Amino acid sequence: GGDDVLLSHLGMTGRFSVEPVLPKKFGKHDHVVFILADGRAVIYNDARRFGLMTLVKSKELPRHKLLAELGPEPLSREFSVAYLRRALSTRTAPVKTVLMDQGIVVGVGNIYASEALFLAKVHPKRPAAAAANQAPELVTAIRHVLKQAIASGGSSLRDFLHVSGEAGYFQHRFNVYGRRGKPCFSCGIPLRSMRQAGRSSFFCARCQK
């Protein structure tokens, strides 16, 4: 019906591609195809099949279990300095781990968290509550990194592709991510890395406190 919304989660490897016409042959992991009114085909491909699709009534979206517990979008008004300061002030976990919590803010993954913390000059291991006073710098840094990524086409890791089939290229613009042992762009000392919550964190021990 007209008030139905298609809610989709890409899982780990899901992606949509848009083809000008319906292909004569499909890929091995093409699982869902939508034919648009203008003849284009939207194809959902998912090698690991961890993604999902479900129809939801528009009025039920805010309460849906996939959305109800999500934090604000980082580029939205709701993601304010006051909001982030409150969210950090009660948490003892490392600030990087908290920023990657989808219940705090949506879409700040491992790469963007590392990059934003460098710009804000905050060490990834600092307890979140101790970093609460730097909420202004963190909000600015997170928004800057995400806007830069959007303008650059996103981050390409392994097989990430846009709906056009092109790879993103934000990976060429990292300040710290993946640059262990290379000189910091700000102070020149070799960058370091460590494991946090099973993910690699990259940082400058001199610039980030």
C-alpha positions in Angstrom: 0.0 0.0 0.0 0.9 3.7 -0.2 1.9 3.9 3.4 4.3 1.0 3.3 8.0 1.6 3.7 10.7 -0.8 2.6 13.2 -1.1 5.5 16.5 -2.6 4.5 19.7 -3.4 6.3 22.8 -4.3 4.3 24.4 -6.5 7.0 28.1 -6.9 6.3 28.3 -7.4 2.5 25.0 -6.3 1.1 24.8 -3.6 -1.6 22.4 -2.2 -4.1 23.3 -1.5 -7.7 21.2 0.3 -10.3 21.2 -1.0 -13.9 19.6 0.9 -16.9 17.7 -2.2 -17.9 17.1 -5.6 -16.4 20.3 -7.7 -17.0 20.0 -10.9 -19.0 22.3 -12.6 -16.5 22.5 -12.1 -12.8 25.4 -12.4 -10.4 25.9 -15.3 -8.0 24.7 -13.4 -5.0 22.0 -11.2 -6.6 19.0 -12.1 -4.3 16.4 -9.4 -4.9 15.5 -7.3 -8.0 13.2 -4.3 -8.2 12.0 -3.1 -11.6 11.3 0.7 -11.6 8.6 2.4 -13.6 11.3 3.8 -16.0 12.7 0.4 -16.7 15.7 0.5 -14.5 16.6 -2.4 -12.3 17.7 -2.1 -8.7 19.5 -5.2 -7.7 20.4 -6.3 -4.1 23.5 -8.4 -3.9 24.6 -10.0 -0.6 27.4 -12.6 -0.5 27.0 -13.4 3.2 23.2 -12.9 3.3 23.3 -11.1 6.6 21.1 -8.3 5.3 17.4 -8.0 5.5 14.3 -6.4 4.0 10.9 -5.9 5.6 7.8 -3.8 4.8 6.8 -1.5 7.6 3.8 0.9 7.9 5.2 4.5 7.8 3.6 5.4 11.2 5.3 2.4 12.8 8.8 3.3 11.6 9.8 5.2 14.8 8.9 2.2 17.0 10.4 -0.5 14.8 13.1 -2.5 16.6 15.7 -1.7 14.0 15.3 2.1 14.5 13.8 2.7 18.0 17.1 2.4 19.9 19.3 4.3 17.4 21.0 7.6 18.4 20.7 10.7 16.2 22.3 11.1 12.8 25.6 12.9 13.1 24.6 15.6 10.6 21.3 16.3 12.2 20.3 19.1 14.7 19.7 16.4 17.3 23.4 15.6 17.4 24.3 18.8 19.3 27.1 19.7 21.6 24.8 19.6 24.6 23.5 16.1 23.5 27.0 14.6 23.1 28.3 16.2 26.3 25.4 14.5 28.2 25.9 11.2 26.4 29.6 11.1 27.2 29.4 12.3 30.7 27.8 9.1 32.1 30.1 6.6 30.3 33.3 5.2 31.6 34.2 3.2 28.4 36.8 4.6 26.1 35.5 7.5 24.0 36.2 5.8 20.7 34.1 2.8 21.8 31.2 5.1 22.9 31.3 7.1 19.6 30.9 3.8 17.7 27.8 2.9 19.7 24.8 3.2 17.3 22.7 4.0 20.3 24.8 7.2 20.9 25.2 8.3 17.3 24.5 6.6 14.0 27.1 5.9 11.4 30.4 6.7 13.1 32.3 3.5 12.3 35.8 2.6 13.1 37.5 4.6 10.3 35.5 7.8 11.0 35.9 7.5 14.8 39.7 7.3 14.4 39.8 10.2 12.0 37.4 12.4 14.1 39.3 11.8 17.3 42.6 12.8 15.7 41.0 16.1 14.4 39.5 16.7 17.9 42.9 15.9 19.5 41.3 13.3 21.8 43.1 10.0 22.6 40.9 7.0 21.7 41.5 5.4 25.1 40.4 8.4 27.2 37.3 7.6 29.2 34.2 9.1 27.6 33.3 11.1 30.7 36.7 12.7 30.7 36.2 13.7 27.1 32.8 15.2 27.7 34.2 18.8 27.9 35.5 18.4 24.4 32.1 17.7 22.9 32.3 20.9 20.8 35.5 19.7 19.1 34.2 16.2 18.7 30.9 17.3 17.1 32.8 19.5 14.7 35.3 16.8 13.9 32.7 14.1 13.4 30.7 16.3 11.0 33.8 17.4 9.1 35.0 13.8 8.6 31.6 12.6 7.4 31.0 15.5 5.1 34.4 15.0 3.6 33.7 11.3 3.2 30.3 12.0 1.5 32.0 14.5 -0.9 34.7 12.1 -1.7 32.4 9.1 -2.4 32.7 7.2 0.9 35.3 4.7 2.1 36.3 1.7 0.0 37.3 -1.3 2.0 37.7 -4.6 0.0 34.6 -4.8 -2.2 32.6 -1.7 -1.3 30.9 -0.2 -4.4 28.4 2.6 -5.0 25.1 1.9 -6.7 26.8 3.0 -9.9 29.4 0.3 -9.5 32.2 2.7 -8.7 34.4 2.3 -5.7 34.6 5.0 -3.0 37.9 6.8 -2.6 37.9 8.5 0.8 40.6 5.9 1.9 43.1 8.1 0.1 42.5 11.0 2.5 43.1 9.4 5.9 45.0 11.3 8.5 45.7 8.3 10.8 43.6 5.3 9.8 45.9 2.6 8.3 49.0 4.8 8.7 50.7 3.0 11.7 54.4 3.9 11.7 54.0 6.8 9.2 54.6 10.4 10.3 51.8 12.4 11.8 50.8 15.1 9.4 50.7 17.6 12.4 53.8 16.8 14.4 55.8 14.3 12.4 56.2 11.5 15.0 55.3 8.0 13.9 51.6 7.1 14.4 50.6 4.2 16.6 47.8 1.6 16.6 46.2 -0.6 19.2 43.2 -2.9 19.5 40.0 -1.6 21.0 36.8 -3.8 21.1 38.3 -6.0 18.4 39.0 -3.1 16.1 42.2 -1.3 15.2 42.6 2.3 16.5 45.1 4.6 14.9 46.3 7.7 16.7 49.1 10.2 17.4 50.5 9.8 21.0 51.7 13.5 20.9 48.7 15.3 19.4 45.9 13.3 21.0 45.6 13.4 24.8 
